Amino acid sequence: MADKKGLINWSQFLENSGTHHNYKDQLIAQLEKDLGITFSSLKGSVIFSESHALVQKKAENQTLGELLYRIDLGEGKAQNCMQAESPIECLTKAILQREAQKVFFRIQYSSP
């Protein structure tokens, strides 16, 4: 199911990532390391909801900046999300995209 822009959603992306280069496993490992959590399930919807809950908690505890720094989310992207209708959802999506990008680039540019 695509979102309003015709893009694949997080759950579909994760489920369709397949086992090419163990991408899905590496992505989940990267997320757990950078977010500092262990997911209760490896389903895309669970990963999204638990990541969303973490971002919400960090925002409430005023430690969101530390998380965004560790993730290396660009300041412009974070500021755009703060102007969004649902900032926490926007930040969660941005974090998941950034983590996926880091894993993709690591695989893309690593030696075989």
N, C-alpha and C positions, 0 to 999 in steps of 0.2 A: 504494500500500500504506500503510495507516495504522499508527501505532504502537499501543502497548498501550492508550492513552487514546482511541483513535479519531481522533487528530489526524494530519494529513498530515505526512509526514517531509520533511526538508530537501531531498532530491533532487527529490521531487515538487513541493514548493513552488517551487523554482527553475525547474524545467521548465515548470510550469503558470503562471508569472507572466506569460508572454506578452510582447507588445511594447507593451502599454498604457502610454503615457507613457515608453517606453523603460525601464521599471522594472527589468528584469533587467540591462540595461547599467549603469544607475545604481547598482544594488546591487553589482555586481561591482566597479565603479570605487571605490565607498565602501569595500568590503572591502579591496581592494588598497591603497588610500591609508592606511587606519587600521591595517591589519595590517603594512604595509610589505613586502608580498610581491607577486609576480606569479604567478598560478596557471598551472600547466602545461596545464590544460584547463579549459573552462568548464562541464563536466558537474558536476552537483550533488554526486555522490559524490566527485569529485576535490577540489572546493572544500572539502567537509567534511573529508576526510582530510588535506589539506594545512594547513587551519586547525587541526585537532586536533594535528598534528605541531608546529606553531608554538607552540600553547599549552603542549604538553608541554615543548618546549625552553625556553620562557620560565620555566616552573615550575622546571625543573632549574637554570637560570641565576639564579634568584631575581630575575627582572625581570618577573614576571607582574603585579605591582601597577602598574607603569608602563603596561602594555598595558591593563589594566582601567580605569585612569584615562583613558587616551586614548580608549577606546571609550565611556566614561561608563556603565559597568555599575554598577548600584546595589550598595551595600555589602551590603545584605540578601540580594540575589540571589547574590552571590559567596559569602557565608557559608553560605547554604543549599547551594550546590554543594559546598562543602568538606565537608559532612556527608553527601553523596550516596555511593552505592556506587562510582561512578566519577567522581571530581571533575573530571578533565580533560575527559571527555566532556560532563558537565553544563555546565562553563564554556564549552566550544566551542559547544554549542547555545545557551547564553544570549548569547554574543557574536554569533552569527549572527542570533538573534532581535532583539537590540538594533540591529544594523546595518540589518536589514530595516525595523525600526520608524523609524529615523532617515530612511531614504529615503522611506518611505511618508508620513511627516509632512511632509517637504520638498515632495513632490509635491502632497499634499492641501492645503497652505496656501500654495502659491506662486500667483502671479497667472498667469492663462492667457496 
